[in-house]
Amino acid sequence: MEHLTLIIGVVIVTALVFDFTNGFHDTANAMATTISTGALKPRTAVAMSAVLNLIGAFLSVEVAATISKGIIDEGSGVRPEVIFAGLVGAIIWNLLTWLAGLPSSSSHALFGGLIGATVVSVGWDAVHMDAVVTKILIPAVAAPVVAGLAALLATRLTYRLAAGRDPKDTTKGYRAGQIASGALVSLAHGTNDAQKTMGVITLALVTGGVIAPKSDPPLWVIVSAAMAIALGTFLGGWRIIRTMGKGLTDIQPPQGFAAQTSSAAVILASSHLGYALSTTQVCTGSIMGAGKGRKAGVVYWGTAGRMAAAWGLTLPAAGLVAGAAAFLADRGDWGVTAVAVLGLAGCAAVWLASRRNAVTHHNVNDVETRETVSVIIPSPPAPAVKPAPQATV
């Protein structure tokens, strides 16, 4: 019994660590455009986002129910050690993509980790694939497209309504709108993403026999998950904020307002329906849509392509890491210890690598150097100067 209690405690701590990484990994979703346009100072923006993430976590438990009851069969023999392995896979992938400055999906990293660990330890029968398809895969494809189209149309409407007005007045108004819409995205992010950790902890408590199957998250689980994601958000994921704010498109205040409003609408609607979608993909789709919504607006498709590749790799990559961790964890106590040691070593290695080229609130708005091809046109030769004729005497 003491051994089981210890394992459950380790799972809870690891889940909160994942929640923390989710917070700083996804800060960009709410505040990248607000920071890049100068509507708020970087530190002020992440502080506001952290508070609203905390509040949003208390608004619903529908997504938590999807995680704890819908994806993994609670009665299939899944043990807390399996959930621990899944969380390690998700954390490692989160940190690697953060190091690369890629806004990949923390949600899909978590899903991939849980599915990979469960398949290796228990088998495919323990995974509800119908729920995976309807609650995860379909929203993953549809949500960024819907958000992008909504942001494109909203941006065009915004510029049309502002035509003929004093640019100084409209810029001030849109910056105020960005602050409000960024706050709404932060609230929505807390409502959707903090619940995923609540669902994982609840699943661990059910598999450990602490609470009954089909239970909602206890209050202490809600509070701890809310605080962990808020703290991570306050830390600020500056690398990813730079990518989303400066790397996808040259965004202006009207576009930022349209993008954030579209993102908030999609995330809140999905949270109400219990869809555990990726807020990262939604917000990225909105930014790209806003980029194309402005006349002569551009989208840097090279960066977008790198992000799309990371999205496609997230589920299988996190699943493979978690599957390997589950294989070790199934060997017994020494295996669980090995997974913990290797996980800590991986986290430390990523952190040390990030110090070589640190991105902070001081340089987050510096534009990354883009690869360009320059053509050197030689100057025409200077005309020959004829010597002046010498005077004759």
Helices and strands as residue ranges (DSSP letters): H 2-36, H 42-56, H 62-65, I 66-71, H 80-99, H 106-121, G 124-126, H 129-132, I 133-137, H 138-161, H 167-207, H 219-235, H 238-242, I 243-247, H 253-273, H 279-293, H 301-329, H 333-354, G 355-357
